[in-house]
């Protein structure tokens, strides 16, 4: 895993934690900086990045991207985007 991919994974995990805490958080966290960070990191990924990962990130399928980066690609259910790779 590249350093940028590691940073993407950390940002995705941070987003997941923030979303999980929303029901009890007062005030609610502003998730926009996390989305911006993930978008910026996605733009920094090299051209030879796995097409599935790029697809997940570009389609905002953040849970699928996280599972991919954690080596759990088999857990990703096939969606409506057939033939994306």
TIKEKE-384278 format. One record per residue: x, y, z of N, C-alpha, C, O, CB in turn; residue in one letter; residue number from 1. Coordinates in pm, 1 decimal, always signed. Last residue first. Glycine has a CB too. Layout:
BEGIN
<r n_X="X" n_Y="Y" n_Z="Z" ca_X="X" ca_Y="Y" ca_Z="Z" c_X="X" c_Y="Y" c_Z="Z" o_X="X" o_Y="Y" o_Z="Z" cb_X="X" cb_Y="Y" cb_Z="Z" code="A" pos="NUM"/>
...
END
This chain:
BEGIN
<r n_X="-1408.7" n_Y="-200.8" n_Z="-1404.6" ca_X="-1262.8" ca_Y="-214.1" ca_Z="-1406.7" c_X="-1211.0" c_Y="-238.8" c_Z="-1545.5" o_X="-1090.2" o_Y="-252.4" o_Z="-1564.9" cb_X="-1218.4" cb_Y="-325.7" cb_Z="-1315.8" code="X" pos="85"/>
<r n_X="-1680.7" n_Y="-195.0" n_Z="-1425.3" ca_X="-1613.2" ca_Y="-68.8" ca_Z="-1397.7" c_X="-1463.3" c_Y="-79.9" c_Z="-1403.8" o_X="-1395.0" o_Y="+22.5" o_Z="-1407.9" cb_X="-1653.1" cb_Y="-17.7" cb_Z="-1264.1" code="X" pos="84"/>
<r n_X="-1872.7" n_Y="-393.8" n_Z="-1480.2" ca_X="-1764.3" ca_Y="-369.0" ca_Z="-1573.6" c_X="-1688.9" c_Y="-241.9" c_Z="-1550.9" o_X="-1636.8" o_Y="-183.8" o_Z="-1646.1" cb_X="-1816.0" cb_Y="-368.2" cb_Z="-1708.3" code="X" pos="83"/>
<r n_X="-2155.8" n_Y="-246.6" n_Z="-1330.8" ca_X="-2090.5" ca_Y="-364.6" ca_Z="-1386.4" c_X="-1982.4" c_Y="-323.6" c_Z="-1485.1" o_X="-1999.7" o_Y="-230.1" o_Z="-1563.3" cb_X="-2193.0" cb_Y="-456.4" cb_Z="-1454.7" code="X" pos="82"/>
<r n_X="-2273.1" n_Y="-93.0" n_Z="-1109.5" ca_X="-2169.7" ca_Y="-43.4" ca_Z="-1200.5" c_X="-2092.5" c_Y="-159.8" c_Z="-1260.1" o_X="-1971.4" o_Y="-168.7" o_Z="-1239.6" cb_X="-2073.8" cb_Y="+52.9" cb_Z="-1127.5" code="X" pos="81"/>
<r n_X="-2440.0" n_Y="-177.6" n_Z="-912.0" ca_X="-2498.8" ca_Y="-155.3" ca_Z="-1044.3" c_X="-2396.2" c_Y="-113.8" c_Z="-1148.8" o_X="-2430.6" o_Y="-100.8" o_Z="-1266.3" cb_X="-2606.2" cb_Y="-50.2" cb_Z="-1035.5" code="X" pos="80"/>
<r n_X="-2226.1" n_Y="-399.9" n_Z="-724.5" ca_X="-2332.1" ca_Y="-300.2" ca_Z="-737.6" c_X="-2384.9" c_Y="-291.5" c_Z="-878.4" o_X="-2375.6" o_Y="-387.1" o_Z="-955.4" cb_X="-2282.7" cb_Y="-165.4" cb_Z="-694.2" code="X" pos="79"/>
<r n_X="-2132.2" n_Y="-672.8" n_Z="-537.8" ca_X="-2131.3" ca_Y="-615.0" ca_Z="-672.2" c_X="-2252.2" c_Y="-523.4" c_Z="-685.2" o_X="-2365.7" o_Y="-563.9" o_Z="-660.2" cb_X="-2132.8" cb_Y="-726.6" cb_Z="-782.8" code="X" pos="78"/>
<r n_X="-2009.9" n_Y="-611.8" n_Z="-213.9" ca_X="-2115.0" ca_Y="-665.3" ca_Z="-298.8" c_X="-2108.8" c_Y="-596.6" c_Z="-434.2" o_X="-2083.2" o_Y="-476.5" o_Z="-443.2" cb_X="-2254.4" cb_Y="-646.9" cb_Z="-233.6" code="X" pos="77"/>
<r n_X="-1710.6" n_Y="-674.8" n_Z="-70.9" ca_X="-1780.6" ca_Y="-572.3" ca_Z="-147.9" c_X="-1882.1" c_Y="-639.1" c_Z="-239.5" o_X="-1845.9" o_Y="-713.2" o_Z="-330.9" cb_X="-1680.7" cb_Y="-486.1" cb_Z="-230.1" code="X" pos="76"/>
<r n_X="-1566.4" n_Y="-877.1" n_Z="+36.1" ca_X="-1686.5" ca_Y="-836.4" ca_Z="+108.8" c_X="-1767.2" c_Y="-731.0" c_Z="+34.8" o_X="-1880.1" o_Y="-700.8" o_Z="+73.5" cb_X="-1648.8" cb_Y="-784.4" cb_Z="+244.8" code="X" pos="75"/>
<r n_X="-1338.9" n_Y="-897.7" n_Z="-117.6" ca_X="-1442.3" ca_Y="-999.7" ca_Z="-136.7" c_X="-1572.6" c_Y="-962.9" c_Z="-65.6" o_X="-1678.9" o_Y="-1012.4" o_Z="-103.2" cb_X="-1392.3" cb_Y="-1134.9" cb_Z="-86.3" code="X" pos="74"/>
<r n_X="-1170.1" n_Y="-701.2" n_Z="-14.5" ca_X="-1242.0" ca_Y="-674.8" ca_Z="-139.7" c_X="-1355.4" c_Y="-774.3" c_Z="-161.6" o_X="-1458.3" o_Y="-738.1" o_Z="-218.8" cb_X="-1145.7" cb_Y="-679.7" cb_Z="-258.1" code="X" pos="73"/>
<r n_X="-1018.6" n_Y="-655.2" n_Z="+213.5" ca_X="-1145.3" ca_Y="-727.5" ca_Z="+225.3" c_X="-1232.3" c_Y="-704.7" c_Z="+101.7" o_X="-1354.1" o_Y="-690.7" o_Z="+112.8" cb_X="-1220.7" cb_Y="-683.7" cb_Z="+352.3" code="X" pos="72"/>
<r n_X="-795.2" n_Y="-496.9" n_Z="+246.8" ca_X="-778.6" ca_Y="-632.2" ca_Z="+196.1" c_X="-902.6" c_Y="-717.7" c_Z="+204.7" o_X="-893.4" o_Y="-840.4" o_Z="+203.3" cb_X="-670.2" cb_Y="-698.5" cb_Z="+268.7" code="X" pos="71"/>
<r n_X="-832.9" n_Y="-237.9" n_Z="+310.1" ca_X="-805.9" ca_Y="-327.6" ca_Z="+422.2" c_X="-790.8" c_Y="-473.3" c_Z="+378.0" o_X="-775.5" o_Y="-562.5" o_Z="+461.4" cb_X="-917.0" cb_Y="-316.5" cb_Z="+524.9" code="X" pos="70"/>
<r n_X="-904.2" n_Y="-128.4" n_Z="+68.2" ca_X="-773.6" ca_Y="-94.0" ca_Z="+124.1" c_X="-735.1" c_Y="-184.4" c_Z="+241.0" o_X="-616.6" o_Y="-204.7" o_Z="+267.3" cb_X="-773.1" cb_Y="+50.8" cb_Z="+169.1" code="X" pos="69"/>
<r n_X="-1165.3" n_Y="-238.0" n_Z="+46.5" ca_X="-1061.4" ca_Y="-267.8" ca_Z="-51.9" c_X="-922.9" c_Y="-244.5" c_Z="+7.7" o_X="-835.2" o_Y="-330.4" o_Z="-1.4" cb_X="-1080.3" cb_Y="-181.9" cb_Z="-178.1" code="X" pos="68"/>
<r n_X="-1292.9" n_Y="-114.9" n_Z="+263.1" ca_X="-1279.1" ca_Y="-259.9" ca_Z="+259.7" c_X="-1169.9" c_Y="-301.8" c_Z="+162.1" o_X="-1090.8" o_Y="-391.3" o_Z="+191.9" cb_X="-1412.0" cb_Y="-325.2" cb_Z="+221.6" code="X" pos="67"/>
<r n_X="-1278.1" n_Y="+153.8" n_Z="+172.8" ca_X="-1212.6" ca_Y="+112.0" ca_Z="+297.5" c_X="-1190.1" c_Y="-38.4" c_Z="+298.1" o_X="-1080.7" o_Y="-84.8" o_Z="+330.0" cb_X="-1296.7" cb_Y="+153.5" cb_Z="+420.0" code="X" pos="66"/>
<r n_X="-1434.3" n_Y="+141.2" n_Z="-58.0" ca_X="-1293.5" ca_Y="+180.6" ca_Z="-68.1" c_X="-1217.1" c_Y="+135.4" c_Z="+55.8" o_X="-1105.3" o_Y="+85.0" o_Z="+45.8" cb_X="-1280.5" cb_Y="+333.5" cb_Z="-86.4" code="X" pos="65"/>
<r n_X="-1680.1" n_Y="+73.2" n_Z="+56.2" ca_X="-1616.1" ca_Y="-19.4" ca_Z="-36.7" c_X="-1467.8" c_Y="+12.7" c_Z="-51.9" o_X="-1384.8" o_Y="-78.1" o_Z="-57.9" cb_X="-1685.5" cb_Y="-14.6" cb_Z="-173.4" code="X" pos="64"/>
<r n_X="-1724.0" n_Y="+307.0" n_Z="+200.9" ca_X="-1712.2" ca_Y="+180.5" ca_Z="+272.8" c_X="-1643.7" c_Y="+76.6" c_Z="+183.8" o_X="-1559.1" o_Y="+0.6" o_Z="+230.8" cb_X="-1851.5" cb_Y="+130.0" cb_Z="+318.4" code="X" pos="63"/>
<r n_X="-1739.6" n_Y="+500.4" n_Z="-5.1" ca_X="-1629.1" ca_Y="+503.5" ca_Z="+90.7" c_X="-1614.3" c_Y="+374.3" c_Z="+169.2" o_X="-1502.1" o_Y="+335.2" o_Z="+201.3" cb_X="-1647.8" cb_Y="+617.3" cb_Z="+186.1" code="X" pos="62"/>
<r n_X="-1812.7" n_Y="+573.2" n_Z="-280.9" ca_X="-1843.0" ca_Y="+446.5" ca_Z="-213.6" c_X="-1734.0" c_Y="+422.0" c_Z="-110.8" o_X="-1648.2" o_Y="+335.2" o_Z="-127.3" cb_X="-1853.0" cb_Y="+326.8" cb_Z="-315.7" code="X" pos="61"/>
<r n_X="-1781.4" n_Y="+786.2" n_Z="-451.4" ca_X="-1808.6" ca_Y="+814.0" ca_Z="-309.2" c_X="-1856.7" c_Y="+689.2" c_Z="-235.3" o_X="-1932.5" o_Y="+698.8" o_Z="-138.8" cb_X="-1913.5" cb_Y="+925.5" cb_Z="-296.0" code="X" pos="60"/>
<r n_X="-1688.5" n_Y="+740.1" n_Z="-697.8" ca_X="-1833.9" ca_Y="+724.7" ca_Z="-681.1" c_X="-1877.3" c_Y="+747.9" c_Z="-536.3" o_X="-1994.5" o_Y="+731.5" o_Z="-502.4" cb_X="-1877.7" cb_Y="+585.0" cb_Z="-726.2" code="X" pos="59"/>
<r n_X="-1417.5" n_Y="+765.2" n_Z="-653.1" ca_X="-1483.1" ca_Y="+862.5" ca_Z="-740.5" c_X="-1634.4" c_Y="+856.8" c_Z="-730.1" o_X="-1701.9" o_Y="+957.5" o_Z="-751.2" cb_X="-1441.6" cb_Y="+839.8" cb_Z="-883.8" code="X" pos="58"/>
<r n_X="-1372.8" n_Y="+540.9" n_Z="-488.3" ca_X="-1350.6" ca_Y="+676.2" ca_Z="-436.4" c_X="-1422.7" c_Y="+780.2" c_Z="-522.1" o_X="-1482.7" o_Y="+873.4" o_Z="-468.6" cb_X="-1200.0" cb_Y="+707.6" cb_Z="-430.9" code="X" pos="57"/>
<r n_X="-1437.8" n_Y="+325.7" n_Z="-659.7" ca_X="-1505.9" ca_Y="+343.2" ca_Z="-531.4" c_X="-1492.7" c_Y="+486.4" c_Z="-481.1" o_X="-1590.5" o_Y="+546.1" o_Z="-436.3" cb_X="-1449.9" cb_Y="+245.8" cb_Z="-427.6" code="X" pos="56"/>
<r n_X="-1253.8" n_Y="+373.5" n_Z="-872.0" ca_X="-1397.8" ca_Y="+372.6" ca_Z="-894.8" c_X="-1473.2" c_Y="+398.4" c_Z="-764.9" o_X="-1562.4" o_Y="+483.1" o_Z="-760.3" cb_X="-1441.5" cb_Y="+239.1" cb_Z="-955.9" code="X" pos="55"/>
<r n_X="-1007.9" n_Y="+339.2" n_Z="-742.5" ca_X="-1042.8" ca_Y="+469.5" ca_Z="-801.1" c_X="-1193.3" c_Y="+479.7" c_Z="-824.4" o_X="-1253.1" o_Y="+584.3" o_Z="-798.8" cb_X="-967.1" cb_Y="+491.3" cb_Z="-934.0" code="X" pos="54"/>
<r n_X="-1032.3" n_Y="+66.2" n_Z="-679.3" ca_X="-1020.1" ca_Y="+166.6" ca_Z="-573.4" c_X="-1058.1" c_Y="+304.1" c_Z="-626.0" o_X="-1132.6" o_Y="+377.3" o_Z="-560.7" cb_X="-877.1" cb_Y="+168.9" cb_Z="-516.9" code="X" pos="53"/>
<r n_X="-1040.8" n_Y="-43.3" n_Z="-938.1" ca_X="-1153.6" ca_Y="-62.3" ca_Z="-845.8" c_X="-1150.1" c_Y="+41.7" c_Z="-735.0" o_X="-1253.3" o_Y="+99.1" o_Z="-700.3" cb_X="-1151.5" cb_Y="-204.0" cb_Z="-785.3" code="X" pos="52"/>
<r n_X="-791.0" n_Y="+22.3" n_Z="-1052.4" ca_X="-914.0" ca_Y="+84.2" ca_Z="-1103.5" c_X="-1033.7" c_Y="+68.0" c_Z="-1010.7" o_X="-1119.5" o_Y="+156.1" o_Z="-1004.9" cb_X="-947.8" cb_Y="+26.1" cb_Z="-1237.5" code="X" pos="51"/>
<r n_X="-510.5" n_Y="+94.5" n_Z="-853.7" ca_X="-608.4" ca_Y="-6.4" ca_Z="-890.3" c_X="-739.0" c_Y="+59.5" c_Z="-935.0" o_X="-792.7" o_Y="+143.9" o_Z="-863.3" cb_X="-633.7" cb_Y="-101.6" cb_Z="-772.6" code="X" pos="50"/>
<r n_X="-300.7" n_Y="+341.3" n_Z="-999.8" ca_X="-377.8" ca_Y="+293.4" ca_Z="-885.0" c_X="-482.3" c_Y="+193.8" c_Z="-934.7" o_X="-535.6" o_Y="+208.1" o_Z="-1044.7" cb_X="-445.5" cb_Y="+412.2" cb_Z="-808.5" code="X" pos="49"/>
<r n_X="-155.0" n_Y="+463.5" n_Z="-1196.6" ca_X="-157.3" ca_Y="+317.0" ca_Z="-1196.7" c_X="-225.7" c_Y="+257.9" c_Z="-1073.5" o_X="-211.0" o_Y="+138.9" o_Z="-1045.2" cb_X="-16.5" cb_Y="+264.1" cb_Z="-1205.8" code="X" pos="48"/>
<r n_X="-162.6" n_Y="+735.4" n_Z="-1142.2" ca_X="-245.7" ca_Y="+683.3" ca_Z="-1251.6" c_X="-256.0" c_Y="+530.3" c_Z="-1250.7" o_X="-354.6" o_Y="+474.3" o_Z="-1298.7" cb_X="-189.5" cb_Y="+729.4" cb_Z="-1385.2" code="X" pos="47"/>
<r n_X="-164.5" n_Y="+792.1" n_Z="-782.0" ca_X="-101.2" ca_Y="+779.5" ca_Z="-913.6" c_X="-194.2" c_Y="+714.9" c_Z="-1016.2" o_X="-291.6" o_Y="+648.5" o_Z="-980.7" cb_X="+27.1" cb_Y="+698.1" cb_Z="-902.2" code="X" pos="46"/>
<r n_X="-360.8" n_Y="+1023.3" n_Z="-595.1" ca_X="-326.6" ca_Y="+884.8" ca_Z="-625.5" c_X="-265.6" c_Y="+876.0" c_Z="-764.9" o_X="-310.4" o_Y="+945.1" o_Z="-856.3" cb_X="-451.1" cb_Y="+794.0" cb_Z="-614.9" code="X" pos="45"/>
<r n_X="-450.2" n_Y="+1279.1" n_Z="-560.6" ca_X="-306.0" ca_Y="+1256.0" ca_Z="-548.6" c_X="-264.3" c_Y="+1113.0" c_Z="-582.9" o_X="-145.4" o_Y="+1085.0" o_Z="-598.0" cb_X="-261.2" cb_Y="+1288.6" cb_Z="-408.8" code="X" pos="44"/>
<r n_X="-724.3" n_Y="+1265.4" n_Z="-565.5" ca_X="-656.9" ca_Y="+1331.6" ca_Z="-678.4" c_X="-506.5" c_Y="+1306.7" c_Z="-677.1" o_X="-442.1" o_Y="+1312.8" o_Z="-781.8" cb_X="-684.2" cb_Y="+1482.1" cb_Z="-675.6" code="X" pos="43"/>
<r n_X="-761.5" n_Y="+1149.9" n_Z="-314.3" ca_X="-796.7" ca_Y="+1073.8" ca_Z="-434.5" c_X="-727.5" c_Y="+1133.3" c_Z="-556.9" o_X="-677.8" o_Y="+1059.8" o_Z="-642.3" cb_X="-950.0" cb_Y="+1071.9" cb_Z="-455.1" code="X" pos="42"/>
<r n_X="-693.9" n_Y="+1364.2" n_Z="-150.1" ca_X="-608.1" ca_Y="+1245.3" ca_Z="-151.7" c_X="-635.8" c_Y="+1159.6" c_Z="-274.8" o_X="-543.3" o_Y="+1102.9" o_Z="-333.0" cb_X="-628.8" cb_Y="+1162.3" cb_Z="-23.9" code="X" pos="41"/>
<r n_X="-915.2" n_Y="+1528.5" n_Z="-206.8" ca_X="-779.2" ca_Y="+1573.5" ca_Z="-237.5" c_X="-683.2" c_Y="+1454.5" c_Z="-244.2" o_X="-600.6" o_Y="+1446.4" o_Z="-335.1" cb_X="-730.9" cb_Y="+1675.1" cb_Z="-131.8" code="X" pos="40"/>
<r n_X="-1127.2" n_Y="+1371.1" n_Z="-110.4" ca_X="-1122.7" ca_Y="+1410.5" ca_Z="-251.4" c_X="-982.0" c_Y="+1452.4" c_Z="-292.3" o_X="-934.9" o_Y="+1416.0" o_Z="-400.1" cb_X="-1221.2" cb_Y="+1524.8" cb_Z="-278.2" code="X" pos="39"/>
<r n_X="-1056.7" n_Y="+1359.4" n_Z="+160.9" ca_X="-1061.9" ca_Y="+1236.0" ca_Z="+83.0" c_X="-1055.1" c_Y="+1267.7" c_Z="-66.3" o_X="-985.1" o_Y="+1199.1" o_Z="-140.8" cb_X="-1190.2" cb_Y="+1156.5" cb_Z="+115.5" code="X" pos="38"/>
<r n_X="-1083.0" n_Y="+1633.4" n_Z="+223.3" ca_X="-953.9" ca_Y="+1565.4" ca_Z="+238.8" c_X="-950.2" c_Y="+1437.0" c_Z="+156.1" o_X="-851.0" o_Y="+1409.5" o_Z="+88.6" cb_X="-927.0" cb_Y="+1533.5" cb_Z="+387.5" code="X" pos="37"/>
<r n_X="-1356.4" n_Y="+1673.8" n_Z="+178.5" ca_X="-1257.5" ca_Y="+1747.6" ca_Z="+99.6" c_X="-1121.0" c_Y="+1680.5" c_Z="+105.2" o_X="-1051.4" o_Y="+1671.7" o_Z="+4.1" cb_X="-1246.7" cb_Y="+1891.9" cb_Z="+149.1" code="X" pos="36"/>
<r n_X="-1462.2" n_Y="+1508.6" n_Z="+377.0" ca_X="-1490.9" ca_Y="+1480.4" ca_Z="+236.4" c_X="-1389.9" c_Y="+1550.0" c_Z="+146.2" o_X="-1343.1" o_Y="+1491.6" o_Z="+48.4" cb_X="-1633.7" cb_Y="+1524.8" cb_Z="+200.3" code="X" pos="35"/>
<r n_X="-1361.6" n_Y="+1647.0" n_Z="+601.4" ca_X="-1321.2" ca_Y="+1508.3" ca_Z="+575.8" c_X="-1346.4" c_Y="+1469.9" c_Z="+430.4" o_X="-1262.2" o_Y="+1406.0" o_Z="+367.4" cb_X="-1396.4" cb_Y="+1412.2" cb_Z="+669.3" code="X" pos="34"/>
<r n_X="-1494.5" n_Y="+1893.9" n_Z="+581.6" ca_X="-1348.0" ca_Y="+1887.8" ca_Z="+570.5" c_X="-1296.0" c_Y="+1745.9" c_Z="+544.7" o_X="-1197.0" o_Y="+1727.9" o_Z="+473.8" cb_X="-1284.6" cb_Y="+1942.4" cb_Z="+697.6" code="X" pos="33"/>
<r n_X="-1771.2" n_Y="+1804.5" n_Z="+608.3" ca_X="-1719.4" ca_Y="+1858.3" ca_Z="+482.5" c_X="-1567.2" c_Y="+1859.2" c_Z="+474.3" o_X="-1513.4" o_Y="+1827.6" o_Z="+368.2" cb_X="-1770.2" cb_Y="+1997.6" cb_Z="+462.9" code="X" pos="32"/>
<r n_X="-1872.2" n_Y="+1732.3" n_Z="+850.7" ca_X="-1802.2" ca_Y="+1629.6" ca_Z="+775.0" c_X="-1738.3" c_Y="+1682.8" c_Z="+646.7" o_X="-1659.4" o_Y="+1612.6" o_Z="+583.4" cb_X="-1897.4" cb_Y="+1518.3" cb_Z="+741.4" code="X" pos="31"/>
<r n_X="-1891.2" n_Y="+1864.4" n_Z="+1154.1" ca_X="-1894.0" ca_Y="+1908.7" ca_Z="+1015.1" c_X="-1809.1" c_Y="+1810.5" c_Z="+935.3" o_X="-1687.1" o_Y="+1806.4" o_Z="+951.3" cb_X="-1841.2" cb_Y="+2057.1" cb_Z="+999.5" code="X" pos="30"/>
<r n_X="-2079.9" n_Y="+1697.5" n_Z="+1410.6" ca_X="-1952.9" ca_Y="+1730.6" ca_Z="+1344.7" c_X="-1975.2" c_Y="+1774.2" c_Z="+1200.2" o_X="-2066.6" o_Y="+1726.5" o_Z="+1132.9" cb_X="-1857.5" cb_Y="+1610.5" cb_Z="+1348.9" code="X" pos="29"/>
<r n_X="-2337.9" n_Y="+1857.5" n_Z="+1599.8" ca_X="-2299.7" ca_Y="+1755.3" ca_Z="+1502.7" c_X="-2168.0" c_Y="+1796.0" c_Z="+1435.9" o_X="-2146.1" o_Y="+1913.8" o_Z="+1407.8" cb_X="-2412.0" cb_Y="+1735.0" cb_Z="+1396.2" code="X" pos="28"/>
<r n_X="-2255.9" n_Y="+1980.9" n_Z="+1931.4" ca_X="-2318.1" ca_Y="+1988.2" ca_Z="+1799.2" c_X="-2266.5" c_Y="+1877.2" c_Z="+1708.3" o_X="-2165.6" o_Y="+1812.5" o_Z="+1736.6" cb_X="-2292.0" cb_Y="+2125.1" cb_Z="+1735.3" code="X" pos="27"/>
<r n_X="-2322.2" n_Y="+1660.2" n_Z="+2001.9" ca_X="-2390.1" ca_Y="+1791.3" ca_Z="+2006.1" c_X="-2282.7" c_Y="+1896.3" c_Z="+2025.1" o_X="-2221.7" o_Y="+1898.9" o_Z="+2132.0" cb_X="-2498.7" cb_Y="+1798.8" cb_Z="+2121.9" code="X" pos="26"/>
<r n_X="-2351.1" n_Y="+1318.3" n_Z="+1920.5" ca_X="-2270.9" ca_Y="+1441.7" ca_Z="+1918.2" c_X="-2359.7" c_Y="+1566.4" c_Z="+1917.1" o_X="-2457.2" o_Y="+1575.9" o_Z="+1842.5" cb_X="-2178.1" cb_Y="+1442.7" cb_Z="+1795.4" code="X" pos="25"/>
<r n_X="-2490.0" n_Y="+1086.6" n_Z="+1893.6" ca_X="-2470.9" ca_Y="+1136.6" ca_Z="+2029.0" c_X="-2399.2" c_Y="+1271.9" c_Z="+2033.6" o_X="-2388.3" o_Y="+1332.6" o_Z="+2140.1" cb_X="-2393.4" cb_Y="+1035.8" cb_Z="+2109.3" code="X" pos="24"/>
<r n_X="-2493.7" n_Y="+1045.5" n_Z="+1619.8" ca_X="-2620.3" ca_Y="+1038.6" ca_Z="+1693.9" c_X="-2607.1" c_Y="+1095.8" c_Z="+1834.3" o_X="-2704.3" o_Y="+1148.5" o_Z="+1888.5" cb_X="-2668.9" cb_Y="+894.4" cb_Z="+1701.7" code="X" pos="23"/>
<r n_X="-2223.4" n_Y="+1059.4" n_Z="+1533.4" ca_X="-2317.1" ca_Y="+1168.8" ca_Z="+1507.3" c_X="-2443.3" c_Y="+1163.8" c_Z="+1592.2" o_X="-2494.6" o_Y="+1268.3" o_Z="+1632.5" cb_X="-2355.5" cb_Y="+1168.1" cb_Z="+1363.4" code="X" pos="22"/>
<r n_X="-2039.5" n_Y="+859.2" n_Z="+1547.7" ca_X="-2060.5" ca_Y="+939.0" ca_Z="+1668.3" c_X="-2168.9" c_Y="+1044.9" c_Z="+1652.5" o_X="-2202.7" o_Y="+1113.3" o_Z="+1749.1" cb_X="-1932.0" cb_Y="+1005.1" cb_Z="+1707.9" code="X" pos="21"/>
<r n_X="-2027.9" n_Y="+754.4" n_Z="+1292.5" ca_X="-2078.1" ca_Y="+669.5" ca_Z="+1400.4" c_X="-2109.6" c_Y="+749.1" c_Z="+1526.4" o_X="-2197.3" o_Y="+710.4" o_Z="+1603.7" cb_X="-1977.3" cb_Y="+561.2" cb_Z="+1432.5" code="X" pos="20"/>
<r n_X="-1905.5" n_Y="+965.4" n_Z="+1157.9" ca_X="-2044.5" ca_Y="+930.9" ca_Z="+1125.7" c_X="-2104.7" c_Y="+847.6" c_Z="+1239.0" o_X="-2220.0" o_Y="+868.5" o_Z="+1276.8" cb_X="-2052.4" cb_Y="+853.3" cb_Z="+990.9" code="X" pos="19"/>
<r n_X="-1650.2" n_Y="+950.8" n_Z="+1271.7" ca_X="-1730.6" ca_Y="+1072.7" ca_Z="+1286.5" c_X="-1877.4" c_Y="+1043.7" c_Z="+1259.9" o_X="-1964.4" o_Y="+1092.4" o_Z="+1332.1" cb_X="-1680.5" cb_Y="+1182.8" cb_Z="+1191.4" code="X" pos="18"/>
<r n_X="-1563.9" n_Y="+696.6" n_Z="+1188.3" ca_X="-1578.9" ca_Y="+726.5" ca_Z="+1332.1" c_X="-1668.4" c_Y="+848.4" c_Z="+1353.5" o_X="-1752.6" o_Y="+848.9" o_Z="+1443.3" cb_X="-1440.7" cb_Y="+750.6" cb_Z="+1397.2" code="X" pos="17"/>
<r n_X="-1559.2" n_Y="+739.6" n_Z="+909.3" ca_X="-1645.4" ca_Y="+636.6" ca_Z="+966.9" c_X="-1670.1" c_Y="+661.2" c_Z="+1115.6" o_X="-1782.8" o_Y="+648.4" o_Z="+1163.5" cb_X="-1583.5" cb_Y="+498.3" cb_Z="+946.4" code="X" pos="16"/>
<r n_X="-1361.0" n_Y="+936.4" n_Z="+892.8" ca_X="-1497.6" ca_Y="+966.3" ca_Z="+850.2" c_X="-1595.0" c_Y="+866.2" c_Z="+911.9" o_X="-1701.1" o_Y="+904.6" o_Z="+961.2" cb_X="-1508.5" cb_Y="+964.1" cb_Z="+695.9" code="X" pos="15"/>
<r n_X="-1142.7" n_Y="+783.5" n_Z="+978.5" ca_X="-1182.6" ca_Y="+901.8" ca_Z="+1054.9" c_X="-1326.4" c_Y="+941.1" c_Z="+1020.4" o_X="-1404.6" o_Y="+975.1" o_Z="+1109.3" cb_X="-1086.2" cb_Y="+1019.9" cb_Z="+1026.8" code="X" pos="14"/>
<r n_X="-1132.6" n_Y="+597.6" n_Z="+770.3" ca_X="-1159.9" ca_Y="+551.8" ca_Z="+907.0" c_X="-1204.1" c_Y="+667.4" c_Z="+996.5" o_X="-1292.6" o_Y="+651.1" o_Z="+1080.4" cb_X="-1035.6" cb_Y="+484.3" cb_Z="+966.4" code="X" pos="13"/>
<r n_X="-1066.5" n_Y="+771.0" n_Z="+561.6" ca_X="-1191.8" ca_Y="+695.5" ca_Z="+556.9" c_X="-1230.3" c_Y="+644.2" c_Z="+695.1" o_X="-1347.6" o_Y="+647.2" o_Z="+732.4" cb_X="-1180.0" cb_Y="+578.3" cb_Z="+459.0" code="X" pos="12"/>
<r n_X="-815.6" n_Y="+858.7" n_Z="+646.2" ca_X="-924.0" ca_Y="+955.9" ca_Z="+632.1" c_X="-1059.5" c_Y="+885.4" c_Z="+628.7" o_X="-1156.5" o_Y="+934.6" o_Z="+686.4" cb_X="-904.6" cb_Y="+1040.3" cb_Z="+504.7" code="X" pos="11"/>
<r n_X="-675.5" n_Y="+615.2" n_Z="+635.1" ca_X="-689.2" ca_Y="+685.3" ca_Z="+762.9" c_X="-803.5" c_Y="+786.9" c_Z="+757.9" o_X="-879.5" o_Y="+799.9" o_Z="+853.9" cb_X="-557.4" cb_Y="+755.8" cb_Z="+799.6" code="X" pos="10"/>
<r n_X="-693.3" n_Y="+563.6" n_Z="+356.3" ca_X="-753.0" ca_Y="+471.4" ca_Z="+453.7" c_X="-773.2" c_Y="+540.6" c_Z="+588.2" o_X="-879.0" o_Y="+525.4" o_Z="+649.2" cb_X="-664.4" cb_Y="+346.3" cb_Z="+471.2" code="X" pos="9"/>
<r n_X="-544.2" n_Y="+780.6" n_Z="+259.3" ca_X="-685.3" ca_Y="+766.3" ca_Z="+222.3" c_X="-755.0" c_Y="+676.5" c_Z="+324.4" o_X="-863.2" o_Y="+709.5" o_Z="+373.1" cb_X="-700.0" cb_Y="+707.7" cb_Z="+78.1" code="X" pos="8"/>
<r n_X="-295.8" n_Y="+714.6" n_Z="+366.5" ca_X="-361.2" ca_Y="+838.2" ca_Z="+409.3" c_X="-509.8" c_Y="+835.7" c_Z="+375.6" o_X="-592.2" o_Y="+883.1" o_Z="+453.8" cb_X="-294.4" cb_Y="+959.7" cb_Z="+343.8" code="X" pos="7"/>
<r n_X="-246.9" n_Y="+479.8" n_Z="+224.1" ca_X="-255.9" ca_Y="+474.8" ca_Z="+370.4" c_X="-325.7" c_Y="+598.9" c_Z="+424.0" o_X="-406.0" o_Y="+589.7" o_Z="+516.9" cb_X="-116.0" cb_Y="+461.5" cb_Z="+433.1" code="X" pos="6"/>
<r n_X="-229.7" n_Y="+589.5" n_Z="-32.1" ca_X="-338.2" ca_Y="+496.2" ca_Z="-0.8" c_X="-355.5" c_Y="+482.1" c_Z="+149.9" o_X="-468.5" o_Y="+473.4" o_Z="+198.2" cb_X="-310.9" cb_Y="+358.7" cb_Z="-64.0" code="X" pos="5"/>
<r n_X="+4.3" n_Y="+737.1" n_Z="+4.5" ca_X="-121.1" ca_Y="+807.9" ca_Z="-23.3" c_X="-240.2" c_Y="+717.5" c_Z="+5.7" o_X="-340.3" o_Y="+762.5" o_Z="+61.5" cb_X="-125.4" cb_Y="+856.5" cb_Z="-170.1" code="X" pos="4"/>
<r n_X="+188.7" n_Y="+531.0" n_Z="+43.1" ca_X="+165.8" ca_Y="+627.6" ca_Z="+151.2" c_X="+34.2" c_Y="+701.9" c_Z="+128.9" o_X="-39.6" o_Y="+727.1" o_Z="+224.2" cb_X="+283.3" cb_Y="+728.2" cb_Z="+160.6" code="X" pos="3"/>
<r n_X="+57.5" n_Y="+217.9" n_Z="-86.3" ca_X="+137.0" ca_Y="+340.0" ca_Z="-94.3" c_X="+104.7" c_Y="+431.2" c_Z="+23.9" o_X="+6.3" o_Y="+410.8" o_Z="+95.0" cb_X="+111.1" cb_Y="+413.4" cb_Z="-228.0" code="X" pos="2"/>
<r n_X="+85.9" n_Y="-117.7" n_Z="+0.0" ca_X="+0.0" ca_Y="+0.0" ca_Z="+0.0" c_X="+89.9" c_Y="+123.2" c_Z="+0.0" o_X="+186.0" o_Y="+131.6" o_Z="+76.5" cb_X="-97.4" cb_Y="+0.2" cb_Z="+123.4" code="X" pos="1"/>
END
